[in-house]
Amino acid sequence: MKMLPVGMVKGLPAFALLSRYKGLSQPVLADSLEVIEQFYREKLQLLDVSLKNLNLLENSREIAFLCREVTRTKKALQDIFRKKKYRNT
């Protein structure tokens, strides 16, 4: 039985499998909190749809990556909510 390197899945490098999610980790450049909030909400919806189409046995690396992105996005939304609350008081 031939062993694959740790970074390879099905003979492909792990980064090749995640290349279609490249734009997900890009920061948003906007001046209003409402625009940034809308961006992150749409990003969460996109991540949710992406996760629903994956199988744990075949796509564990992609699922782990998407879960980390969900965590980062939710943290960014929490920061936005704090800023909005601070700005309104």
C-alpha positions as CSV (number, residue, x, y, z in Angstrom):
1,M,0.0,0.0,0.0
2,K,1.4,3.4,-1.0
3,M,1.4,6.1,1.6
4,L,0.7,9.7,0.6
5,P,2.4,12.6,2.3
6,V,0.6,14.3,5.1
7,G,-0.3,17.3,3.0
8,M,-1.9,15.3,0.2
9,V,-5.4,14.0,-0.1
10,K,-6.3,11.7,-3.0
11,G,-3.0,12.6,-4.6
12,L,-3.6,16.3,-4.6
13,P,-2.0,18.9,-2.4
14,A,-4.3,20.2,0.3
15,F,-4.0,23.8,-1.0
16,A,-5.3,22.7,-4.4
17,L,-8.5,21.4,-2.7
18,L,-9.0,24.7,-0.8
19,S,-8.2,27.0,-3.7
20,R,-11.8,27.6,-4.6
21,Y,-12.3,29.1,-1.1
22,K,-9.4,31.6,-1.5
23,G,-11.6,34.7,-1.5
24,L,-13.2,33.8,1.8
25,S,-10.3,34.9,3.9
26,Q,-9.9,38.3,2.2
27,P,-10.6,41.3,4.4
28,V,-13.4,43.7,3.5
29,L,-12.6,47.3,2.8
30,A,-15.5,49.5,3.6
31,D,-16.2,52.6,5.6
32,S,-19.5,51.9,7.2
33,L,-20.3,49.3,9.8
34,E,-23.5,48.4,8.1
35,V,-21.7,47.5,4.8
36,I,-19.1,45.4,6.7
37,E,-21.9,43.7,8.7
38,Q,-23.8,42.8,5.5
39,F,-20.6,41.4,3.9
40,Y,-20.0,39.1,6.9
41,R,-23.6,38.0,7.0
42,E,-23.4,37.0,3.3
43,K,-20.1,35.3,3.9
44,L,-21.7,33.2,6.6
45,Q,-24.5,32.2,4.3
46,L,-22.0,31.2,1.6
47,L,-20.1,29.1,4.2
48,D,-23.3,27.5,5.4
49,V,-24.2,26.4,1.8
50,S,-20.6,25.2,1.2
51,L,-20.7,23.1,4.4
52,K,-24.0,21.5,3.5
53,N,-22.6,20.0,0.3
54,L,-19.6,18.3,2.0
55,N,-19.1,14.8,3.3
56,L,-17.1,14.3,6.5
57,L,-15.3,11.2,5.3
58,E,-14.3,12.7,1.9
59,N,-13.9,16.4,2.7
60,S,-12.6,16.6,6.3
61,R,-9.9,19.2,5.4
62,E,-12.4,21.4,3.7
63,I,-14.8,21.1,6.5
64,A,-12.1,22.0,9.1
65,F,-11.1,25.0,7.0
66,L,-14.7,26.2,6.6
67,C,-15.4,25.8,10.3
68,R,-12.4,28.0,11.1
69,E,-13.7,30.6,8.6
70,V,-17.1,30.5,10.3
71,T,-15.5,31.1,13.7
72,R,-13.4,34.0,12.3
73,T,-16.5,35.5,10.6
74,K,-18.7,35.2,13.7
75,K,-15.9,36.9,15.8
76,A,-15.7,39.7,13.2
77,L,-19.5,40.2,13.5
78,Q,-19.3,40.3,17.3
79,D,-16.7,43.0,17.0
80,I,-19.0,45.0,14.7
81,F,-21.9,44.6,17.1
82,R,-19.7,45.9,19.9
83,K,-18.6,48.9,17.8
84,K,-22.2,49.6,16.9
85,K,-23.3,49.4,20.5
86,Y,-20.4,51.6,21.6
87,R,-21.2,54.2,18.9
88,N,-24.9,54.3,19.8
89,T,-24.3,55.0,23.6
